[in-house]
């Protein structure tokens, strides 16, 4: 059993003014009490979350978020060529998803991860393959 953490989860958790902050905080308690098993994210999500935090909150908050991820039990999956290539195919098929979202779906498939911590409604089109927690 495992869970993948999406950008929206990180943004909501680290921004007390985010509309999903309370939900993210409650979900984090479950995640880090091992309710979902191993915890994953990807280098693409790390990039997206720290970059958006930099733009919204500045360099100190972005570095704080990055350090929190890197110094936690979260395993950061590197998107390798196999996942990159299948993500590109998915991106061309599902034009409503960002490429980063496509890498999330494909990284989850390759790693056998069935649960996603996200507030992004775009993932609902994959509800047969994954369970969205959030």
N, C-alpha and C positions, 0 to 999 in steps of 0.2 A: 504494500500500500504506500502511495506517495502523492504529493501535490506539487503543482507548478505555480509559481507566483508571477503574476503579470504586472506590467508597469502601473496600471491603475491602482492595484493593491498598494504598491509602495508609495505612490503619490498621495493616496488617501490616508494611509497610516502616518506619514511624516508631515502632513499639513492639517493642522487642527481646524482650519477653515474649509476644508474640502467637504462636500456634501455627503461623502461616504466615509468620513473619518471614524465615526462611532462604529459603523459596521466593520470597517477594516480593523479597528482596535479589538473588537470582540472576536473577530475571526483570527487575529494574530494570537490571541490567548489559546485558542483551540489548536492552531498550527504548531505553536512552540511548546505545547504540552503533549505533543506527539500524537494527537488524535488522528492525524492523516498519514502518519509515518514520515518517511524521508521527505525533505523539502528541497525543491529545485527551482532555479530560474536559469536564464541563459545570458551569455555575454551580450546579445542583442538587447535584452530587457535591461540589463545593467546599464548599457550605453543610453538607451532611451530614457530610463528613469533618472539617471544623473544629469543628462543633458536638459531634460524638461525642468528638473529641479533647479539647475543653474539659471535657466531663463526666467523662472517664476520667483525663485527665492534667493538667488545669488550663490556665489562660490562656496561660502562656508556651509550652507545647508546642503549643497550638492556633495561636497566632500564628506559631510556627516553621514549622509545617506549611503554613499559609496563605501565608507569604512564600516558602517553598520552591516551592510550586506556581506562584505568580505571577511569580517570578523565574527560571523555568526555560523550557525550550523547549516546555512543554505549552501547547497552545492551549485556552483555556476557551471552550466553546461556550455561547452564551446560548440558553436555551430560549424560543423565540418562540411566538406564539399557535398557529401551525400544529402545532408539535410538542406544545404543551400540550394542544390539543384531541384530537389522535390518541392521546396518552398517556392522557387521561381515558377514551377509548373502550376502549383496551387494558386499563386498570385495572378497568373494569367487567366485562370479559370474563374476565380472569385474576385472580380474587380472591386468589390466593396471592402476588401480587407487590405490593411497595410502589409507591406512585405514583412515587417517585424512580426505582425500577428500570424502570418503564414509560417514563419520560422518557429513560432511557439507551437502551432499545431503539429508541424512535422517533427520537431524535437520531442514533443510528448509521445508521438507515435513510436519513434525509434527507441525511446527509453521506457516504453510501457507505462507511461504516466496517464492516469485516467481522470484526475481531478485538477481543476484550474481555479485558482483564487483570482477572480477578476470581476470588475464592474462594467466591463465592455460588452454591450449588447450584441456586437458583431459576432461574438463567439457562439451565440445561440444557434446559428445554423449548423453547428457541430454537436448538438445535444445528443445525438445518437452515439457519437464516438467518445465524448467526454462529459463529465459532470461539472457544471460551473458552480463554484461555491463562492458566495459573496453577497 
